[in-house]
């Protein structure tokens, strides 16, 4: 009897524990409806009646979090391409990248909004299409809404302005058009991302509490509103690639919290005030490809160690005018973009119409006479020359249109922070063999720097005095010229703020030198001479420079470089040999990845002027190589946190275990593991988040490692926590 009572008690407890961990039946049914309405994507095909949705394994593509038997977070990231992945913004049409014509977006959101406790909803790259329904505002508790990289078209519904609990609204990379509704009612909104759409023409209104505004690649055509002067918490503003006009207001540069400002590729005109002042925290400014004239103010014209400024292709009077337009270009274009004066428009239009008709008539008559004379001349020339008559055509050496889309880097896919590529770099160019020989002194052994798995490296000096690195590769097989040209086109796009960028190449083909037995490629990289991250972590004096904020900045820069390699090319570049030695630092401690896996023919030998040992690329599948990059990044994170190199798998396991134990124990334990030279310079939450990321990257199971996007997002969150802690006056020499 006593045993029976004990068994009954155990069963009751087991049921209680099990029921607490199980999702409410009504919400389980909703998730199965979502699976059906999304047309059973591969990611959700494993769902069965026995699936415990609240305890699914961690996945960067699928994340369900429950609280009190209710779903509070639903994240689904599919694998369908988006409008921004195409060269031109397309008009909507059902395709293999969208859900079928049976998909009903209204029914889909009717089902979703029944998840009444939902706080985070992220539906990315799922092929959703249709107009965003007004019932979106039924999510009464939603804090984060991300429906990016789909085919949502039409206007943003007004009802979204009633979702007052939103802190993040991301509708980027869709086909949305029309005006943005007034978002001032979203008083706690911090992140607004509407990039890569057709929205406009008026600049949207929003709360002054917003921290990040991303409106790039839209159709906004207005002046920057003066109300932005009140955005004291704004840290990132990206309004590039629109049609914005007028002067760039001086107050933008002095907003107290602004770190990132991108106003490139608009039609801003006039001169910047020479009395312009910049916020000391401002790290990146891009005013390129506008119609600006005059000189740069000192705060963006001088070389500040912590500030990157891009000002090319305006009409500025600066020392290096090679990358500026003549003044007349900006003056002429600025006049063209000025809005017309609305006085007596009807009378003016009649006069202009009459004048236009007269001009057209005169042009037609003149064109007819000229055409007749040309025809007579051609016929006479043909009779005179007979069969010797030839018409020479200009044929571009590498027509971009002939390259497969999968081979060309599509900058529309890359987030705007990644598209700040080629900062301060000269245009990509094709070098001659003579230039390569002259730069390296005929490949003198004194210029030989070492051997990499993709070739041999030489130091060189170009005619303009700039120091470069020349990678020498000898192709064993006789590659087709067209194939090589395609690969050179990809190579020309590998230019980014956080890469040791490619400046150009020289290709010597078999057709040019039949006796060479193959093709030779010289890849010219920029030269970074300030040392590697390993140098800084192993040199006592340099190590003292790298406090926690500096280390965070370096790591985030390196991850942005990796993200560019992974997602900046349609097929992705993986297997990038990530280690401390290959993260170089320039004079401003900006991280630049070197020795990454440049896309070259697979069978590469190294028959250089020195010796002929053959080297080949790392053989691995893209998926496996992607996760290997993440694993190597995890090792780097551990080394940055502890300040000690990891030299063996056994040492790696020991450090990882030590950090895992420290995470679950008292904060003092974790503080005791990290590099002592960082003492007093880190926020505990920032450090803890970064340690957690590192451990996830080092998962033994590749499928459990996070994506590079998730890593970057979490690192940036960690950095924001650190910034908030520092700005509140906590940075000191005491713990």
C-alpha positions in Angstrom: 0.0 0.0 0.0 2.8 2.3 0.9 4.6 1.6 -2.4 1.4 2.2 -4.3 1.0 5.6 -2.6 4.6 6.5 -3.4 4.1 5.5 -7.1 1.0 7.6 -7.3 2.8 10.6 -5.9 5.7 10.2 -8.4 3.2 10.0 -11.3 1.5 13.2 -10.2 4.8 15.0 -9.9 5.9 13.7 -13.3 2.7 14.8 -14.9 3.0 18.3 -13.3 6.6 18.7 -14.5 5.7 17.4 -18.0 2.6 19.6 -18.3 4.7 22.7 -17.3 7.2 21.9 -20.1 4.5 21.2 -22.8 3.0 23.9 -25.0 -0.7 24.6 -24.6 -2.7 22.5 -27.1 -4.2 25.5 -28.8 -0.8 27.0 -29.5 0.5 23.7 -30.8 -2.3 23.6 -33.3 -1.4 27.2 -34.4 2.2 26.1 -35.1 1.0 23.2 -37.2 -1.3 25.7 -39.1 1.8 27.9 -39.7 3.7 24.9 -41.0 0.9 24.2 -43.5 0.4 27.9 -44.6 4.1 28.2 -45.2 3.8 25.1 -47.5 5.9 22.8 -45.4 9.3 24.3 -45.8 12.2 22.0 -45.2 13.1 23.7 -42.0 9.7 22.7 -40.5 9.2 19.3 -42.0 10.4 17.5 -38.9 7.4 18.7 -36.8 5.2 15.8 -35.7 2.6 15.2 -33.0 5.4 14.3 -30.7 7.4 17.5 -31.1 8.0 19.4 -27.9 8.1 22.9 -29.4 9.4 24.5 -26.2 12.5 22.3 -26.2 13.6 22.3 -29.8 17.4 22.2 -30.3 19.1 25.6 -30.8 19.2 26.6 -34.4 20.1 30.0 -36.0 17.2 29.3 -38.5 14.5 28.2 -36.1 14.0 29.4 -32.6 10.8 29.0 -30.4 10.8 30.2 -26.8 8.0 29.6 -24.4 6.8 31.0 -21.1 4.0 29.6 -19.0 3.1 27.2 -21.8 2.8 30.0 -24.4 5.0 30.9 -27.3 6.6 34.3 -26.7 9.3 34.2 -29.5 9.0 32.7 -33.0 11.9 33.0 -35.3 11.9 31.3 -38.8 14.7 32.0 -41.3 14.2 30.4 -44.7 16.5 30.0 -47.7 14.6 31.8 -50.4 16.2 34.8 -52.1 14.8 38.3 -51.8 14.2 41.3 -54.0 17.6 42.8 -53.0 19.4 39.8 -54.3 18.5 40.8 -57.8 20.4 43.4 -59.8 17.3 45.6 -60.2 14.4 46.0 -57.9 11.8 43.7 -59.6 8.1 44.1 -59.9 6.3 41.4 -58.0 5.6 38.1 -59.7 5.1 34.6 -58.3 8.2 32.5 -58.8 10.2 29.6 -57.2 11.5 32.1 -54.7 8.0 33.0 -53.4 5.3 30.9 -51.9 2.8 29.6 -54.4 -0.3 31.3 -55.8 -2.4 29.5 -53.1 -0.6 31.4 -50.3 -3.0 33.8 -48.5 -1.1 36.4 -46.4 -4.3 37.5 -44.7 -5.1 34.0 -43.6 -1.5 33.5 -42.5 -1.5 36.5 -40.2 -5.0 35.7 -38.9 -3.5 32.4 -37.6 -0.3 34.0 -36.3 -2.0 36.7 -34.3 -3.7 34.0 -32.2 -0.3 33.6 -30.5 -1.5 36.2 -28.1 1.6 36.3 -25.9 4.1 36.7 -28.7 6.8 39.3 -28.0 9.3 38.5 -30.8 8.3 37.6 -34.4 10.9 37.1 -37.0 10.0 35.8 -40.5 12.9 36.1 -42.9 13.5 34.8 -46.4 10.4 32.7 -46.5 8.9 33.9 -49.8 6.0 35.7 -48.2 4.1 37.8 -50.6 1.1 40.1 -50.6 0.1 43.3 -48.8 0.8 43.4 -45.1 -2.7 43.2 -43.6 -4.1 45.7 -41.1 -4.7 43.0 -38.6 -1.0 43.0 -37.9 -1.9 45.3 -34.9 -3.6 42.4 -33.2 -0.2 41.5 -31.7 -0.8 43.3 -28.5 2.5 42.4 -26.8 4.9 42.4 -29.7 8.2 44.0 -29.1 10.2 43.0 -32.1 8.8 42.5 -35.6 11.1 41.4 -38.4 9.5 40.5 -41.8 12.6 41.2 -43.9 13.8 39.7 -47.2 10.4 38.7 -48.5 8.1 40.0 -51.3 5.7 42.1 -49.2 4.3 44.8 -51.5 1.9 47.7 -51.2 1.9 50.3 -48.5 2.8 49.9 -44.9 -0.6 49.8 -43.1 -1.5 52.7 -40.9 -2.5 50.2 -38.2 1.1 49.5 -37.5 1.3 52.9 -35.8 -0.9 51.5 -33.0 1.6 48.8 -32.0 2.9 50.9 -29.1 4.9 48.0 -27.5 7.3 47.8 -30.5 11.0 48.5 -29.8 12.2 47.1 -33.2 10.5 47.3 -36.6 12.4 45.6 -39.5 10.6 45.5 -42.9 13.8 45.7 -45.0 14.3 44.1 -48.4 10.8 43.9 -49.6 8.7 45.6 -52.3 6.9 48.2 -50.1 6.0 51.5 -51.7 4.2 54.7 -50.9 4.6 57.0 -47.9 5.6 55.8 -44.5 2.8 56.4 -41.9 3.6 58.7 -39.0 5.5 56.6 -36.4 5.7 59.2 -33.7 3.2 57.2 -31.7 5.6 54.3 -31.3 7.2 56.0 -28.4 9.6 53.2 -27.3 10.8 52.3 -30.8 14.6 52.0 -30.9 15.4 50.3 -34.2 13.7 51.2 -37.5 14.9 49.4 -40.7 13.0 50.0 -43.9 16.0 49.7 -46.3 15.7 48.2 -49.8 12.1 49.1 -50.7 10.4 51.7 -52.9 9.2 53.9 -50.1 8.9 57.7 -50.4 9.0 60.5 -51.3 8.7 62.2 -47.9 11.2 61.5 -45.1 9.3 59.5 -42.4 8.3 60.9 -39.0 9.2 58.9 -35.9 9.9 59.1 -32.2 13.0 61.0 -31.0 13.9 58.0 -28.9 15.0 55.9 -31.8 18.6 54.6 -31.7 19.1 53.2 -35.3 17.5 54.4 -38.5 18.1 52.5 -41.8 16.3 53.9 -44.9 18.9 53.1 -47.6 17.9 52.2 -51.2 14.5 53.7 -51.3 12.8 56.5 -53.2 12.9 59.3 -50.6 13.1 62.7 -52.3 13.1 65.6 -49.8 15.3 67.5 -47.6 16.5 66.1 -44.2 14.0 67.4 -41.7 15.2 69.7 -39.0 13.3 67.6 -36.4 16.3 65.1 -36.5 18.1 67.7 -34.4 16.2 66.4 -31.4 17.3 62.7 -31.8 19.7 62.7 -28.9 19.9 58.9 -28.7 20.5 58.2 -32.4 23.6 56.1 -32.9 23.2 54.9 -36.6 21.7 56.8 -39.5 21.8 55.2 -43.0 19.9 57.2 -45.6 22.1 56.3 -48.6 21.0 55.5 -52.1 17.9 57.7 -52.2 17.2 61.0 -54.0 17.4 63.3 -51.0 18.2 66.9 -51.9 19.3 70.2 -50.3 22.3 70.8 -48.1 23.5 68.3 -45.4 22.5 69.9 -42.1 25.5 70.6 -39.8 23.7 69.4 -36.8 23.8 65.8 -38.1 27.5 65.5 -37.4 27.2 66.8 -33.8 24.3 64.6 -32.7 25.5 63.5 -29.2 25.2 59.7 -29.7 25.8 59.3 -33.4 28.5 56.7 -34.3 27.6 55.8 -37.9 26.4 58.3 -40.6 25.9 57.3 -44.3 24.3 59.9 -46.6 26.1 58.6 -49.8 24.5 58.3 -53.2 22.0 61.1 -52.9 21.8 64.6 -54.5 22.9 66.7 -51.6 24.5 69.9 -52.8 26.2 73.0 -51.6 29.2 73.4 -49.3 29.6 72.1 -45.8 30.0 74.7 -43.1 33.7 75.2 -42.2 32.5 75.8 -38.6 31.0 72.3 -38.5 31.7 70.3 -35.3 31.6 66.6 -34.9 30.5 64.4 -32.0 33.6 62.8 -30.5 32.0 59.4 -30.8 31.4 59.6 -34.5 33.4 56.7 -36.1 32.2 56.5 -39.7 31.0 59.2 -42.2 30.1 58.5 -45.8 29.2 61.6 -47.9 30.4 60.2 -51.2 28.5 60.4 -54.6 26.7 63.6 -54.0 27.0 67.1 -55.4 29.0 68.8 -52.6 31.4 71.6 -53.3 34.0 73.6 -51.3 36.4 72.2 -48.7 35.9 69.6 -46.0 35.5 70.9 -42.4 38.4 70.0 -40.2 36.5 67.4 -38.1 35.9 65.3 -41.2 38.8 66.5 -43.3 41.6 65.8 -41.0 42.8 62.3 -40.2 41.3 61.3 -36.9 42.5 58.0 -35.5 39.0 56.8 -34.6 37.1 58.2 -37.6 36.7 56.9 -41.1 35.5 59.5 -43.7 34.5 58.7 -47.3 34.1 61.8 -49.5 34.8 60.6 -53.0 32.9 61.6 -56.2 31.7 65.0 -55.2 33.2 68.3 -56.4 35.2 69.0 -53.3 38.4 71.0 -53.3 40.7 68.6 -51.5 44.3 67.6 -51.8 43.5 64.3 -53.6 41.1 65.5 -56.3 41.7 62.4 -58.5 38.5 60.9 -57.1 36.4 64.1 -57.4 34.2 65.4 -60.3 34.9 68.8 -61.8 33.0 71.7 -60.2 30.9 72.1 -63.3 29.3 68.7 -62.8 28.0 69.4 -59.4 26.8 72.9 -60.3 24.9 71.7 -63.3 23.3 68.7 -61.5 22.4 70.8 -58.5 20.5 73.2 -60.7 18.7 70.2 -62.3 17.5 68.8 -59.0 16.1 72.0 -57.5 12.3 71.8 -57.2 10.4 74.0 -59.6 9.0 77.4 -58.4 5.2 77.1 -58.3 4.3 80.5 -59.9 2.1 80.8 -62.9 2.8 77.2 -63.9 0.1 76.9 -66.5 1.3 79.9 -68.5 4.9 78.7 -68.3 4.0 75.2 -69.4 2.2 76.6 -72.5 5.2 78.7 -73.5 7.6 75.7 -72.9 5.4 73.4 -74.9 5.4 75.7 -77.9 9.1 76.2 -77.7 9.6 72.4 -77.3 7.6 71.7 -80.4 9.6 74.2 -82.4 12.9 72.7 -81.3 11.8 69.2 -82.0 10.7 70.2 -85.5 14.1 71.8 -86.2 16.0 68.8 -84.9 14.0 66.4 -87.1 14.7 68.4 -90.2 18.4 68.8 -89.4 18.7 65.0 -88.6 17.0 64.1 -91.9 19.5 66.2 -93.9 22.5 64.9 -92.0 21.3 61.3 -92.3 20.9 61.7 -96.0 24.4 63.1 -96.4 25.9 60.2 -94.3 24.1 57.6 -96.4 25.5 59.1 -99.6 29.0 59.2 -98.2 28.8 55.5 -97.0 27.6 54.3 -100.4 30.4 56.1 -102.2 33.0 54.7 -99.7 31.7 51.2 -100.2 32.0 51.5 -104.0 35.5 52.8 -103.7 36.9 50.3 -101.3 35.0 47.2 -102.4 35.5 44.2 -100.1 38.2 45.9 -98.1 35.6 48.0 -96.2 35.6 47.2 -92.5 33.9 48.6 -89.5 36.0 48.4 -86.3 34.0 47.9 -83.1 35.1 48.6 -79.5 34.8 45.3 -77.5 35.3 45.7 -73.8 37.8 43.3 -72.4 35.6 41.9 -69.6 31.9 42.6 -70.3 30.1 42.3 -67.0 26.9 41.2 -68.7 28.6 38.0 -69.9 29.3 36.7 -66.4 26.9 34.3 -64.7 25.0 36.1 -61.9 26.1 33.5 -59.4 29.7 34.5 -60.0 29.3 38.2 -59.4 29.1 39.8 -56.0 25.7 41.4 -55.6 26.1 44.4 -53.4 22.3 44.7 -53.1 22.3 41.6 -50.9 24.8 43.1 -48.4 23.6 45.2 -45.5 24.6 48.8 -45.8 27.1 48.5 -43.0 28.8 45.9 -45.1 28.5 47.8 -48.3 30.9 50.5 -46.9 33.5 48.6 -49.0 36.6 50.0 -50.7 36.9 52.8 -48.1 39.8 55.1 -49.2 41.0 52.6 -51.8 41.8 53.5 -55.4 39.7 52.0 -58.1 40.3 48.4 -59.0 42.6 48.0 -62.0 44.3 45.5 -64.2 48.2 45.6 -64.0 50.7 44.6 -66.7 53.3 41.9 -66.3 56.0 44.7 -66.6 54.4 46.5 -63.7 54.5 43.4 -61.6 58.1 42.7 -62.4 59.1 46.3 -61.7 57.1 46.4 -58.4 58.9 43.3 -57.1 62.3 44.0 -58.7 61.8 40.9 -60.9 60.6 38.9 -57.9 63.9 39.3 -56.1 64.2 36.9 -53.2 64.6 39.8 -50.8 61.0 40.7 -51.5 59.7 37.2 -50.8 57.5 37.2 -47.7 56.4 33.6 -47.5 54.1 30.9 -48.9 50.4 30.5 -48.4 48.1 27.7 -49.4 47.0 29.7 -52.4 50.4 30.9 -53.6 53.5 32.8 -52.8 53.6 36.3 -51.4 56.0 39.2 -52.4 56.3 42.7 -51.2 56.1 45.3 -53.9 56.2 49.0 -54.6 54.0 50.6 -57.3 55.1 53.5 -59.4 53.1 55.9 -57.2 55.2 54.8 -54.2 52.4 52.8 -52.5 53.5 49.5 -50.9 51.5 46.4 -51.9 51.5 42.6 -51.5 51.7 40.6 -54.7 50.4 37.0 -54.6 51.9 34.8 -57.3 49.9 31.9 -58.6 50.7 29.5 -61.4 47.8 27.5 -62.8 48.7 24.0 -63.8 45.8 23.4 -66.1 45.0 25.5 -69.2 41.9 27.2 -68.0 39.5 28.7 -70.5 39.9 32.4 -70.9 36.2 33.0 -70.2 36.3 31.1 -66.9 39.4 33.0 -65.8 37.7 36.3 -66.6 34.7 35.3 -64.6 36.9 34.6 -61.6 38.7 37.9 -62.0 35.4 39.7 -62.0 34.6 38.1 -58.6 38.1 39.0 -57.4 37.6 42.7 -58.3 34.7 42.9 -55.8 36.7 41.7 -52.8 37.1 45.2 -51.3 35.9 46.0 -47.9 36.8 48.0 -44.9 37.6 44.9 -42.9 39.5 42.9 -45.6 43.1 43.2 -46.8 41.4 44.3 -50.0 42.3 43.3 -53.6 43.6 46.3 -55.6 43.9 44.6 -58.9 45.4 41.7 -60.8 47.6 40.7 -63.7 46.6 37.7 -65.8 49.1 36.1 -68.2 47.3 33.6 -70.3 48.4 30.5 -72.2 47.4 32.2 -75.4 49.9 35.0 -74.8 52.7 32.8 -73.8 52.2 29.3 -75.4 55.5 28.0 -74.0 54.4 28.7 -70.4 52.2 25.6 -70.2 49.4 27.4 -68.3 48.1 30.6 -66.9 49.7 32.9 -64.4 47.8 35.2 -62.0 49.3 38.0 -59.9 46.8 39.3 -57.3 47.7 42.7 -55.8 46.6 43.4 -52.2 46.8 46.5 -50.0 49.7 46.3 -47.5 49.0 46.6 -43.8 52.2 47.1 -41.8 51.0 47.6 -38.2 51.1 44.0 -37.2 48.6 41.3 -36.4 46.2 40.7 -33.5 48.6 38.0 -32.3 51.4 40.6 -32.2 49.3 42.8 -29.9 48.2 40.0 -27.6 51.8 38.6 -27.2 53.6 41.9 -26.9 53.4 43.3 -23.3 53.4 46.9 -24.2 51.0 46.6 -27.2 48.7 44.4 -25.1 48.1 47.2 -22.6 46.5 49.2 -25.5 43.9 46.5 -26.0 41.3 47.1 -23.2 37.9 45.4 -23.5 36.3 48.1 -25.7 39.2 48.0 -28.2 39.1 44.2 -28.3 35.3 44.3 -28.9 35.8 46.8 -31.8 38.5 44.6 -33.4 36.4 41.4 -33.1 33.3 43.1 -34.5 35.3 44.4 -37.4 36.7 41.0 -38.2 33.2 39.4 -38.0 31.9 42.0 -40.5 34.7 41.0 -42.8 33.7 37.4 -42.4 30.1 38.3 -43.0 31.0 40.0 -46.2 32.9 36.9 -47.4 30.0 34.6 -46.5 27.1 36.7 -47.9 28.7 39.3 -50.2 29.1 36.7 -53.0 26.1 34.7 -54.2 27.9 31.4 -53.6 29.7 32.6 -50.5 33.5 32.4 -49.7 34.2 30.0 -46.9 37.2 28.2 -45.4 39.0 31.4 -44.7 41.9 30.3 -42.5 40.8 32.4 -39.5 43.4 32.9 -36.8 45.0 35.7 -34.8 47.9 36.0 -37.3 45.5 36.7 -40.1 43.7 39.5 -38.4 45.8 42.5 -39.2 45.4 45.9 -37.5 46.0 49.3 -39.2 47.1 52.4 -37.4 43.6 53.0 -36.1 43.3 49.4 -34.8 40.8 48.6 -37.6 40.7 44.9 -38.2 41.5 43.6 -41.6 41.3 39.9 -42.6 44.2 38.6 -44.6 45.0 35.2 -46.2 41.3 34.6 -46.8 40.1 32.1 -49.4 40.1 34.1 -52.6 38.0 32.4 -55.4 40.6 31.1 -57.8 40.8 27.9 -59.9 41.0 24.8 -57.7 44.2 23.4 -59.2 46.8 26.0 -58.4 50.5 25.4 -58.3 53.2 27.7 -57.0 55.8 27.5 -59.7 57.3 30.8 -58.8 60.7 32.2 -59.6 62.0 30.6 -56.4 60.8 27.0 -56.5 57.9 24.8 -57.7 56.2 23.1 -54.7 52.6 22.6 -55.6 49.9 24.0 -53.3 46.2 23.3 -53.6 43.1 24.9 -52.0 41.4 23.4 -49.0 38.9 20.7 -50.1 35.6 21.0 -48.2 32.0 21.6 -48.9 30.7 25.2 -48.5 28.4 24.3 -45.6 31.2 22.5 -43.7 33.6 25.3 -44.5 31.1 27.9 -43.2 30.8 26.1 -39.9 34.6 25.7 -39.8 34.9 29.5 -40.1 32.6 29.8 -37.1 34.6 27.3 -35.1 37.9 29.2 -35.8 36.2 32.4 -34.8 35.3 30.8 -31.5 39.0 30.0 -30.9 39.9 33.7 -31.7 37.2 34.9 -29.2 38.7 32.7 -26.5 42.2 34.0 -27.2 41.0 37.6 -27.1 39.1 37.1 -23.8 41.9 35.3 -22.0 44.8 37.1 -23.7 46.6 33.8 -24.2 47.1 31.9 -27.5 45.5 28.5 -27.8 48.2 26.1 -29.1 46.5 22.7 -28.9 43.1 21.0 -29.0 43.7 19.9 -25.3 44.4 23.5 -24.2 41.3 24.6 -26.2 39.1 22.1 -24.3 40.6 23.2 -21.0 40.0 26.9 -21.5 36.5 26.3 -22.9 35.6 24.1 -19.8 37.0 26.8 -17.5 34.9 29.5 -19.0 31.7 27.3 -19.0 32.2 26.7 -15.3 32.8 30.4 -14.7 29.6 31.3 -16.4 27.4 29.3 -14.0 29.3 30.4 -10.9 29.8 33.8 -9.4 30.8 36.8 -11.6 34.1 36.9 -9.7 35.0 33.5 -11.2 34.6 34.8 -14.8 36.5 37.9 -14.0 39.3 35.7 -12.7 39.7 33.9 -16.0 39.9 36.8 -18.4 43.0 38.7 -19.3 44.2 40.7 -16.3 45.3 43.7 -18.5 41.5 44.3 -19.1 40.8 44.7 -15.4 38.2 47.5 -14.7 37.5 48.1 -18.4 34.5 45.8 -19.1 30.9 45.5 -18.2 30.2 42.1 -16.8 27.1 41.6 -19.0 29.1 42.5 -22.1 31.8 40.0 -21.2 29.4 37.3 -20.3 27.5 37.6 -23.6 30.7 37.4 -25.6 31.9 34.3 -23.6 28.6 32.7 -24.3 29.0 33.4 -28.0 32.5 31.9 -28.1 31.3 28.7 -26.4 28.4 28.3 -28.9 30.9 28.8 -31.8 33.0 25.9 -30.4 30.2 23.4 -30.3 31.4 19.9 -31.4 28.3 19.5 -33.5 28.6 21.9 -36.6 24.9 22.2 -36.9 24.6 23.7 -33.4 27.1 26.5 -34.2 25.4 29.9 -34.8 25.4 31.7 -38.1 27.8 34.6 -38.7 24.7 37.0 -38.7 23.7 35.8 -35.2 27.3 36.2 -34.0 27.5 39.7 -35.3 24.1 40.6 -33.9 25.0 39.4 -30.4 28.5 41.0 -30.5 26.9 44.3 -31.4 24.5 43.9 -28.6 27.4 43.2 -26.3 29.2 46.3 -27.5 26.1 48.4 -26.9 25.9 47.1 -23.3 29.6 48.0 -22.9 29.1 51.5 -24.4 26.2 52.1 -22.0 28.3 51.0 -19.0 31.2 53.1 -20.1 29.1 56.2 -20.7 27.6 56.0 -17.3 31.1 56.5 -15.8 31.9 53.0 -14.7 35.2 52.7 -16.7 37.9 52.7 -14.0 40.9 50.9 -12.8 38.9 49.2 -10.0 36.6 46.2 -10.3 
